[in-house]
Amino acid sequence: MSSHKDHTHLEKIQDGIKDSTVLSDEEKTLTMRHIDEWLLEDRAEGTLYNELINLASGIKPMLAELGLI
């Protein structure tokens, strides 16, 4: 499933970015955007995964009825 499944580490990274004295404001903004994109991708991937599971559970009885599984 998702490579960023556990979002707690991303939240810790976000906190570190906010508190950073090394990064410029622009670098912080860009980095936060990347993390936000990862979080959105993870949510979308999770939704797709759940939809495929639901679809598969609906198709499985039909395949069994046809003798294919």
C-alpha positions in Angstrom: 0.0 0.0 0.0 1.3 3.4 0.9 5.0 4.2 1.3 4.0 6.9 3.8 1.4 4.8 5.6 2.3 6.0 9.1 1.8 9.7 9.0 3.3 10.3 12.5 6.8 10.5 11.0 5.7 13.0 8.5 4.2 15.1 11.3 7.5 15.0 13.1 9.3 16.1 10.0 6.8 19.0 9.6 7.5 20.1 13.1 11.2 20.0 12.5 10.9 22.0 9.3 8.8 24.7 11.1 11.4 24.9 13.9 14.4 24.9 11.6 16.8 27.8 11.7 18.8 26.4 8.8 16.1 26.5 6.1 14.8 29.7 4.5 11.1 30.5 4.6 10.9 29.6 0.9 12.6 26.2 1.5 10.2 25.6 4.4 7.2 26.4 2.2 8.4 24.1 -0.6 9.2 21.3 1.7 5.8 21.5 3.5 4.1 21.5 0.0 5.9 18.2 -0.8 4.8 16.6 2.5 1.2 17.8 1.9 1.4 16.2 -1.6 2.6 12.9 0.0 -0.3 13.0 2.4 -2.8 13.6 -0.4 -1.3 10.8 -2.5 -1.5 8.4 0.5 -5.2 9.3 1.1 -6.0 8.7 -2.6 -4.0 5.5 -2.7 -5.9 4.3 0.4 -9.3 5.1 -1.2 -8.3 3.3 -4.4 -7.2 0.3 -2.4 -10.5 0.2 -0.5 -12.5 0.5 -3.7 -10.5 -2.4 -5.3 -11.1 -4.6 -2.3 -14.8 -3.9 -2.4 -14.9 -4.6 -6.2 -12.9 -7.8 -5.7 -15.3 -9.0 -3.0 -18.2 -8.5 -5.4 -16.5 -10.2 -8.3 -15.3 -13.2 -6.4 -18.7 -14.9 -6.0 -19.4 -14.5 -9.7 -16.1 -16.1 -10.6 -16.8 -18.9 -8.2 -20.3 -19.4 -9.8 -18.6 -19.6 -13.2 -16.2 -22.2 -11.9 -13.2 -20.0 -12.5 -12.0 -20.1 -8.9 
